[in-house]
Each structure stands twice: as C-alpha cells, then as structure tokens.
C-alpha cells in the first residue's frame, strides 16, 4: 500500500489474438497464461486492487479463480485488434470512479504476455512514481536488443543509417555505444491525471518525465506467438522459480 494514495492494477486480456489464438488461456507451467500476471499483481504490496478487463466470460472466470476482480465485461468496441491500450485503461478506471466512487491516484497496466514479471517489479515501479512528484509515469524496460546506432532505414532499395551523424558505428564495439533500453511490455505505472488529461500511459514521447524499471532478459520474456510459448515452457522447466506463486492467505 502507498500511504494516502489509491493504486489500482489493471490486467488486460481480450478474447481475440491473431498471433496466438486463445493466448490468454494458453497453458504455461500448468496454469493459464493470464494466471501468472494476476498472481504477480496479487503478490505486489503496493496495489490496493487488481482489476481484470476482458470481453470474454471464460477469461473472466479464470481471472476470478486466481483472485482478480472482474466488475464488468469490456465493451466489444474496446476489444478490437485496432484498439489502443489507453482507452481500455480509461474505461476501467472510470468504471471504478463512477460506479463505485473509488478515487484512483495511480494505475498500473499489466499485460498477461509478460508472465515472468515479479511482484517486486510492480512494487519498484509504483514506489518510484509515488516517491518522485516530478515523474508522471514509470515503464519496465530491458536492454535494447540492437543499439539504434546499428539500425537502418530502407529507402529506394538502399540502407540509410538510423543515426546519421557521419560516424561509422560498425567500427565501434557495443561497449563504446551509449546504453539504450526498450520497453518490454511488462509494466506501465501512470498517474491518474496523466491518463485523464492526455489520454496516454507513458509521457516520454510527449515531453513528460518518465522513470524506468530495468528488468533482465529472463523476466522480460514476452509471449507474442506460438514459438514464444514453447520457449517459455522450456524456461519454466529449467527455472520454475520464474513463475509467481499464490500468496499465502
């Protein structure tokens, strides 16, 4: 818990998935994929509530079984392939505010596709935001797979360096390059006012102040397609400690 502030975790899990049909209920380590994110959220000490937003009664039932609140089924117009995340989170938070009179200060967006995210990652992000009034969001990141200095644009069948400052970055070792990170999708911590006033979860692209929680490659694993699920299950067999456990009653 954060003194004087209400922190709500929102787990997103719609029914449709093109890359991996039935993804949110796919089995990982003997449990539905969504269960691991709910268990991590339930294990976090900084979350006052854990809400599941879904358009699927089947996913809703699994969510309740593992301890999430499911106070509504998400409208179909917010569960399309083209639906962006901020309106979905806004809908969930407004439901709590208008229907239940719940005041929300911080909202934590949690995607089931990051099953190895730990409760302490959630707590670290929430505490970072709560402790620094200059920040308006915090994002989970991992080391960039490829430094942008080695990335190209393609133009008229030719390669054009993404960073065009006259330097031949292929002559530099990775250790000589500025450290770069990328979001891993595991965690977005947002002040309620940022979501309400600007309709965004992360302010880094909009002139705001965004902090970050650095996660290692194993805990950053993202389930996007069938091969990712195969790899994740193999990892769990070797490292069962990657998966969160049920919190003792």
C-alpha positions as CSV (number, residue, x, y, z in Angstrom):
1,X,0.0,0.0,0.0
2,X,1.1,3.6,-0.6
3,X,0.0,5.9,2.2
4,X,-2.5,8.5,1.0
5,X,-2.8,7.1,-2.5
6,X,-5.0,4.5,-4.1
7,X,-3.2,2.3,-6.6
8,X,-5.1,0.0,-8.9
9,X,-3.6,-2.7,-11.1
10,X,-5.4,-3.3,-14.4
11,X,-4.8,-6.6,-16.2
12,X,-5.8,-6.5,-19.9
13,X,-7.0,-9.8,-21.6
14,X,-9.2,-9.7,-24.6
15,X,-10.6,-12.7,-26.3
16,X,-9.1,-12.3,-29.8
17,X,-5.5,-12.9,-30.7
18,X,-4.1,-13.3,-34.2
19,X,-0.5,-14.2,-33.3
20,X,-1.5,-16.9,-30.9
21,X,-5.2,-17.8,-30.8
22,X,-6.5,-18.3,-27.3
23,X,-3.3,-16.8,-26.0
24,X,-4.5,-15.6,-22.6
25,X,-5.8,-19.0,-21.6
26,X,-2.8,-20.9,-23.2
27,X,-1.0,-23.2,-20.7
28,X,2.3,-22.1,-19.2
29,X,3.7,-24.1,-16.3
30,X,0.4,-25.9,-15.8
31,X,-1.6,-22.7,-15.5
32,X,-3.4,-20.3,-17.9
33,X,-1.1,-17.6,-19.1
34,X,-3.2,-14.9,-17.5
35,X,-2.9,-16.5,-14.1
36,X,0.7,-15.6,-13.7
37,X,0.1,-11.9,-14.2
38,X,-2.8,-11.9,-11.7
39,X,-0.7,-13.8,-9.2
40,X,2.2,-11.3,-9.6
41,X,-0.2,-8.4,-9.1
42,X,-1.8,-10.1,-6.1
43,X,1.6,-10.6,-4.6
44,X,2.6,-6.9,-5.0
45,X,2.4,-5.0,-1.8
46,X,1.6,-1.6,-3.4
47,X,-1.6,-2.5,-5.2
48,X,-4.9,-1.8,-3.4
49,X,-6.9,-3.6,-6.1
50,X,-6.4,-5.9,-9.1
51,X,-9.0,-5.5,-11.8
52,X,-9.3,-7.6,-14.9
53,X,-10.7,-6.0,-18.1
54,X,-11.9,-8.6,-20.6
55,X,-14.6,-9.1,-23.1
56,X,-14.6,-12.9,-22.5
57,X,-16.7,-14.7,-19.9
58,X,-14.2,-17.6,-20.0
59,X,-11.3,-15.4,-19.3
60,X,-13.3,-13.6,-16.6
61,X,-14.0,-16.8,-14.8
62,X,-10.3,-17.7,-14.8
63,X,-9.4,-14.3,-13.6
64,X,-11.8,-14.6,-10.6
65,X,-10.4,-18.0,-9.8
66,X,-6.9,-16.6,-9.4
67,X,-8.0,-13.6,-7.4
68,X,-8.7,-10.7,-9.8
69,X,-11.8,-8.5,-9.6
70,X,-14.0,-8.6,-12.7
71,X,-16.6,-5.9,-12.1
72,X,-17.6,-5.7,-15.8
73,X,-17.2,-7.2,-19.2
74,X,-15.3,-4.9,-21.6
75,X,-17.5,-3.5,-24.5
76,X,-16.7,-5.0,-27.8
77,X,-15.7,-1.7,-29.3
78,X,-12.8,-1.7,-26.9
79,X,-11.7,-5.2,-27.7
80,X,-10.8,-4.9,-31.4
81,X,-7.4,-5.7,-33.0
82,X,-7.0,-1.9,-33.6
83,X,-7.9,-0.8,-30.1
84,X,-5.2,1.0,-28.3
85,X,-4.5,0.4,-24.6
86,X,-5.1,3.9,-23.0
87,X,-8.9,3.9,-23.8
88,X,-9.2,0.5,-22.3
89,X,-7.5,1.5,-19.1
90,X,-9.5,4.8,-19.0
91,X,-12.7,2.7,-19.3
92,X,-11.7,0.5,-16.4
93,X,-10.7,3.4,-14.1
94,X,-13.8,5.4,-15.0
95,X,-16.0,2.4,-14.1
96,X,-14.4,2.3,-10.6
97,X,-14.7,6.0,-10.2
98,X,-18.3,6.5,-11.4
99,X,-19.9,3.2,-10.4
100,X,-18.1,2.6,-7.2
101,X,-17.0,6.1,-6.1
102,X,-13.4,4.8,-6.0
103,X,-10.7,7.5,-6.1
104,X,-7.7,6.4,-8.2
105,X,-4.3,8.1,-7.9
106,X,-2.1,5.6,-9.7
107,X,-3.0,3.0,-12.3
108,X,-0.7,0.1,-13.2
109,X,-1.2,-1.6,-16.6
110,X,-0.3,-5.3,-16.6
111,X,-0.3,-7.4,-19.8
112,X,-0.6,-11.2,-19.5
113,X,2.1,-11.6,-22.2
114,X,4.8,-10.9,-19.5
115,X,4.4,-14.0,-17.3
116,X,7.8,-13.7,-15.6
117,X,7.3,-10.2,-14.2
118,X,7.6,-10.4,-10.4
119,X,5.7,-8.6,-7.7
120,X,8.8,-6.7,-6.7
121,X,9.0,-5.2,-10.3
122,X,5.5,-3.9,-9.7
123,X,6.3,-2.5,-6.3
124,X,9.5,-0.9,-7.5
125,X,7.7,0.9,-10.3
126,X,4.9,2.1,-8.0
127,X,7.2,3.3,-5.3
128,X,9.4,5.1,-7.7
129,X,6.4,7.1,-9.1
130,X,4.9,7.7,-5.7
131,X,8.2,9.0,-4.2
132,X,9.0,11.4,-7.0
133,X,6.4,14.1,-7.8
134,X,8.4,15.1,-10.9
135,X,7.6,11.8,-12.6
136,X,4.3,11.2,-14.3
137,X,4.9,7.6,-15.4
138,X,7.3,4.7,-15.0
139,X,7.9,1.9,-17.6
140,X,9.5,-1.5,-17.4
141,X,12.4,-1.8,-19.8
142,X,15.2,-4.2,-20.9
143,X,18.5,-3.6,-22.7
144,X,17.8,-2.9,-26.3
145,X,18.3,-6.0,-28.5
146,X,20.1,-4.0,-31.1
147,X,21.6,-0.5,-30.5
148,X,19.8,2.1,-32.7
149,X,23.3,3.1,-33.9
150,X,23.4,-0.3,-35.8
151,X,19.9,0.1,-37.2
152,X,19.0,1.2,-40.7
153,X,16.1,2.7,-42.6
154,X,15.3,1.4,-46.1
155,X,14.9,4.0,-48.8
156,X,14.6,3.1,-52.5
157,X,16.3,-0.2,-52.1
158,X,19.2,1.2,-50.1
159,X,20.2,1.2,-46.4
160,X,20.3,4.5,-44.6
161,X,21.7,4.7,-41.1
162,X,19.0,5.5,-38.5
163,X,21.5,7.6,-36.7
164,X,23.1,9.7,-39.4
165,X,25.8,11.9,-37.8
166,X,28.7,10.8,-40.0
167,X,30.0,8.2,-37.6
168,X,30.7,4.6,-38.8
169,X,29.2,2.8,-35.8
170,X,30.0,-0.6,-37.3
171,X,33.6,0.2,-36.3
172,X,32.6,0.6,-32.6
173,X,32.1,-2.1,-30.0
174,X,28.8,-2.3,-28.2
175,X,30.5,-1.3,-25.0
176,X,31.6,2.0,-26.7
177,X,28.0,2.9,-27.5
178,X,25.6,4.8,-25.3
179,X,23.4,2.5,-23.3
180,X,19.9,2.1,-24.8
181,X,16.8,0.3,-23.5
182,X,13.4,-0.6,-24.9
183,X,10.0,-1.2,-23.2
184,X,9.4,-4.9,-22.5
185,X,5.6,-4.6,-22.1
186,X,5.6,-5.9,-18.5
187,X,4.7,-2.8,-16.6
188,X,3.3,0.7,-17.1
189,X,2.7,2.9,-14.0
190,X,0.8,6.0,-14.7
191,X,-0.5,8.9,-12.6
192,X,-4.3,9.1,-13.0
193,X,-4.1,12.8,-14.1
194,X,-1.8,11.9,-17.0
195,X,-4.3,9.4,-18.3
196,X,-7.3,11.6,-17.7
197,X,-5.8,14.8,-19.2
198,X,-3.7,13.5,-22.0
199,X,-5.0,10.0,-22.7
200,X,-1.6,8.4,-22.5
201,X,0.2,5.9,-20.2
202,X,3.8,7.0,-20.9
203,X,4.9,10.6,-21.2
204,X,8.4,10.1,-22.6
205,X,7.3,10.8,-26.2
206,X,5.3,13.8,-25.1
207,X,7.7,16.0,-23.2
208,X,6.9,14.4,-19.8
209,X,9.1,12.8,-17.2
210,X,9.1,9.0,-17.3
211,X,11.1,6.8,-15.0
212,X,12.0,3.2,-15.7
213,X,12.4,-0.2,-14.0
214,X,15.2,-2.3,-15.7
215,X,14.4,-6.0,-16.0
216,X,16.7,-8.8,-17.0
217,X,16.2,-10.8,-20.2
218,X,14.6,-13.8,-18.5
219,X,11.9,-11.8,-16.6
220,X,11.4,-9.7,-19.8
221,X,10.2,-12.7,-21.9
222,X,7.2,-11.7,-23.9
223,X,4.6,-14.1,-25.3
224,X,3.6,-13.0,-28.7
225,X,3.4,-16.1,-30.9
226,X,3.5,-20.0,-30.6
227,X,7.3,-20.2,-30.5
228,X,7.4,-17.8,-27.6
229,X,5.1,-20.0,-25.6
230,X,7.2,-23.1,-26.4
231,X,10.4,-21.3,-25.3
232,X,8.7,-20.0,-22.1
233,X,7.5,-23.5,-21.1
234,X,11.1,-24.8,-21.6
235,X,12.4,-22.0,-19.5
236,X,9.9,-22.8,-16.7
237,X,11.0,-26.5,-16.7
238,X,14.6,-25.3,-16.1
239,X,13.8,-22.3,-13.9
240,X,10.4,-22.9,-12.1
241,X,11.2,-20.0,-9.8
242,X,10.4,-17.7,-12.7
243,X,6.7,-18.1,-12.1
244,X,4.9,-16.3,-9.3
245,X,3.3,-18.3,-6.5
246,X,0.0,-17.9,-4.8
247,X,0.2,-15.5,-1.9
248,X,-0.5,-17.2,1.4
249,X,-3.9,-16.4,2.9
